[in-house]
């Protein structure tokens, strides 16, 4: 990973301190509101804790010793390959008005707010989640992502993935070549070789999480509602910073609690909205 050796000026340090303090206070306020909001399942505590660790306490993503993190921008980055290389993907497409304000001076004027927020997060350098990634993966889905890749490449190791615009055979073949190239970059970055067994194990991990997610999506459709949308978003966001199998295990506990709510006729609202 490219290390930024530039000396931080007093003005830049003050800006970083203000950003860190404001971001932490804002995150703590919203998390406190979510925790105090009635109807949260008791099994949601681990998800709240993950969000608190990242956004309030400024910690890095929790993982086993020696496991490198791979930052991903967009859901189109194949997490199975990252896990197969014995690394952990973390999703970095998050927003912040403060980060957006900083990125507004860095990104092109016509760039989307997300790109500006990403540029701001990377520039300010106060979140270990961003700074400690061994590699950044950017699926190229728009022109702004191309510009973002160029910006990030000046600060850290970046790998781009050209996403096909159609399902024509030629486009799919090109995308497969992109994946093989990405695989080589992963192996070089992590020092681990991807094998048939490691890929099968990675697919088992992500498949388990997807299975529990499908159960959860089915349960959340119940009328009257079993839980609030705010709590749903908290659980989904926590997935960005947890290993897939761990997130799946915690979601399994939530699903069991929701099933118990159905059996006891416990809901967060008595009004069935149509």
C-alpha positions in Angstrom: 0.0 0.0 0.0 1.3 3.5 -0.9 2.3 5.4 2.2 1.7 9.2 2.3 4.9 10.7 3.7 3.8 14.3 3.3 4.1 16.5 6.4 0.7 17.5 7.8 0.4 21.2 8.3 -1.1 22.7 11.5 -4.2 23.8 9.4 -4.6 20.3 8.0 -4.3 18.7 11.4 -6.9 21.1 12.8 -9.2 20.1 9.9 -8.7 16.4 10.7 -9.4 16.9 14.4 -12.6 18.8 13.7 -13.7 16.2 11.2 -13.0 13.3 13.5 -14.8 15.0 16.5 -17.8 16.1 14.5 -18.1 12.7 12.7 -17.8 10.8 16.0 -20.4 13.0 17.7 -22.9 12.7 14.9 -22.5 9.0 14.6 -22.9 8.6 18.4 -26.1 10.7 18.3 -27.7 8.6 15.6 -26.7 5.3 17.0 -28.1 6.3 20.4 -31.4 7.2 18.7 -31.5 3.8 17.0 -30.8 1.9 20.2 -33.5 3.9 22.1 -36.0 3.5 19.3 -38.7 0.9 20.5 -38.9 -2.4 18.7 -35.2 -3.3 18.2 -34.6 -7.0 18.5 -32.3 -7.9 21.5 -30.1 -9.8 19.0 -29.3 -6.6 17.2 -26.7 -5.6 19.8 -23.7 -7.0 17.8 -24.7 -4.9 14.8 -24.9 -1.7 16.8 -21.5 -2.5 18.3 -19.9 -2.9 14.9 -21.2 0.5 13.8 -20.1 2.1 17.1 -16.6 0.6 16.7 -16.2 2.0 13.2 -17.9 5.4 13.3 -17.8 6.4 17.0 -14.6 4.8 18.3 -12.7 5.0 15.0 -11.6 1.4 15.0 -10.6 -0.8 12.1 -12.8 -3.7 10.9 -12.5 -6.6 13.3 -10.7 -9.7 11.8 -8.2 -12.4 12.6 -4.6 -11.5 13.0 -2.7 -11.2 9.7 -5.9 -11.0 7.6 -5.7 -8.0 5.2 -8.7 -5.9 4.3 -9.6 -5.1 0.7 -11.7 -1.9 0.2 -14.5 -2.3 -2.3 -16.5 0.5 -4.0 -19.7 -0.9 -5.3 -21.4 -4.3 -4.7 -20.1 -5.6 -8.1 -16.7 -6.4 -6.5 -16.7 -10.2 -6.1 -16.3 -10.9 -2.4 -15.9 -14.6 -3.0 -12.5 -14.0 -4.6 -11.4 -11.8 -1.8 -12.3 -14.3 0.8 -10.7 -17.1 -1.2 -7.4 -15.1 -1.0 -7.7 -15.2 2.8 -8.6 -11.5 2.9 -11.6 -9.6 4.1 -13.7 -7.2 2.0 -14.9 -3.9 3.5 -17.4 -1.7 1.7 -16.3 1.9 1.6 -19.2 3.5 -0.2 -20.5 5.5 2.7 -21.6 9.1 3.0 -20.9 12.0 5.2 -21.8 15.7 4.7 -18.5 16.7 6.2 -16.5 14.4 4.0 -18.6 15.6 1.0 -17.7 19.2 1.8 -14.0 18.3 1.8 -14.3 16.2 -1.3 -16.2 19.0 -3.1 -12.9 20.8 -3.4 -11.1 17.7 -4.8 -13.5 15.9 -7.1 -14.8 17.4 -10.4 -17.8 19.7 -10.0 -20.1 17.3 -11.9 -19.1 14.3 -9.7 -21.9 12.6 -7.7 -22.1 13.2 -3.9 -20.9 9.7 -3.2 -17.7 10.2 -5.2 -17.1 13.5 -3.4 -17.6 11.9 0.0 -15.2 9.1 -0.8 -12.6 11.6 -1.9 -13.1 13.5 1.3 -12.8 10.4 3.5 -9.5 9.5 1.7 -8.1 13.0 1.9 -8.8 13.6 5.6 -7.2 10.3 6.7 -8.7 9.9 10.1 -10.5 6.5 9.6 -8.4 3.4 10.0 -11.0 1.5 7.9 -9.8 3.5 4.8 -6.1 3.9 5.7 -5.4 0.2 6.5 -6.8 -1.3 3.3 -4.1 -3.2 1.4 -6.0 -2.7 -1.8 -8.9 -0.7 -3.2 -11.2 -2.3 -5.8 -13.2 -0.1 -8.0 -15.7 -1.6 -10.4 -16.0 1.0 -13.2 -19.8 1.6 -13.5 -19.7 5.3 -14.5 -17.3 8.1 -15.6 -17.0 9.4 -12.0 -15.7 6.0 -10.9 -13.0 6.3 -13.5 -11.9 9.7 -12.1 -12.1 8.4 -8.6 -9.8 5.5 -9.5 -7.2 8.0 -10.8 -7.5 10.0 -7.6 -7.2 7.1 -5.3 -4.3 5.6 -7.3 -2.1 8.5 -6.1 -2.7 7.5 -2.5 -3.1 3.8 -2.3 -3.0 0.6 -4.4 -6.0 0.4 -6.7 -7.4 -2.3 -8.9 -10.2 -1.5 -11.4 -12.8 -3.9 -12.8 -14.5 -3.0 -16.1 -18.1 -4.0 -15.8 -19.8 -5.2 -19.0 -22.6 -3.0 -20.3 -24.4 -6.0 -21.8 -24.7 -9.8 -21.6 -23.2 -10.4 -25.0 -20.7 -13.2 -25.2 -17.8 -10.9 -26.0 -18.6 -8.6 -23.0 -18.9 -11.6 -20.6 -15.6 -13.0 -21.9 -13.9 -9.7 -21.3 -15.3 -9.6 -17.8 -13.9 -13.1 -17.1 -10.5 -11.8 -18.2 -10.9 -8.9 -15.8 -11.7 -11.3 -13.0 -8.5 -13.4 -13.7 -6.5 -10.2 -13.7 -8.1 -9.2 -10.4 -7.3 -12.6 -9.0 -3.6 -12.1 -9.8 -3.6 -8.7 -8.0 -5.3 -10.3 -5.0 -2.7 -13.1 -4.8 0.1 -10.6 -5.1 -1.4 -8.3 -2.5 -2.2 -10.9 0.1 0.6 -13.4 -0.6 -2.0 -16.2 -0.7 -2.8 -18.4 -3.6 -6.4 -18.9 -4.5 -7.2 -22.6 -4.8 -10.3 -24.7 -5.6 -10.7 -25.5 -1.9 -10.3 -21.9 -0.8 -12.8 -20.6 -3.4 -15.3 -23.3 -2.4 -14.9 -22.3 1.3 -15.4 -18.7 0.4 -18.5 -19.4 -1.6 -19.8 -21.4 1.4 -19.3 -18.4 3.7 -21.0 -15.9 1.4 -23.7 -18.4 0.5 -24.6 -18.9 4.2 -24.9 -15.1 4.6 -27.1 -14.8 1.5 -29.3 -17.6 2.7 -29.9 -15.9 6.1 -30.4 -12.6 4.2 -33.1 -14.2 2.1 -34.9 -15.5 5.3 -34.6 -12.0 6.8 -36.0 -10.3 3.7 -39.0 -12.7 3.8 -39.6 -12.1 7.5 -39.4 -8.3 7.2 -42.3 -8.3 4.8 -44.7 -9.5 7.5 -47.7 -7.3 8.2 -48.0 -5.8 10.7 -44.3 -5.1 10.7 -41.9 -7.1 13.0 -39.2 -4.4 13.1 -38.5 -0.8 12.0 -36.8 0.3 8.8 -34.2 2.1 10.8 -33.1 -1.1 12.5 -33.1 -2.9 9.1 -30.7 -0.4 7.7 -28.4 -0.7 10.7 -28.2 -4.4 10.2 -27.6 -4.1 6.5 -24.9 -1.4 7.0 -23.1 -3.6 9.6 -22.5 -6.2 6.9 -20.0 -3.8 5.3 -17.6 -4.3 8.2 -18.1 -7.9 9.3 -16.9 -11.2 7.9 -19.7 -12.7 5.8 -20.0 -15.9 8.0 -20.0 -13.9 11.2 -22.7 -11.5 9.9 -24.7 -14.5 8.7 -24.5 -16.1 12.2 -25.7 -12.9 13.9 -28.5 -12.5 11.3 -29.5 -16.1 12.0 -30.1 -15.1 15.6 -32.2 -12.1 14.6 -34.3 -14.3 12.3 -35.0 -16.7 15.1 -36.1 -13.8 17.3 -38.4 -12.5 14.5 -39.9 -15.9 14.1 -40.6 -15.9 17.9 -42.3 -12.5 17.5 -44.6 -14.0 14.9 -45.5 -16.9 17.2 -46.3 -14.4 20.0 -48.0 -11.9 17.8 -45.4 -9.2 18.8 -45.0 -6.4 16.2 -43.8 -2.8 16.1 -47.0 -1.6 14.6 -50.6 -2.9 14.7 -51.5 -1.2 11.4 -51.1 -3.2 8.3 -50.1 -0.7 5.6 -51.1 -1.4 2.1 
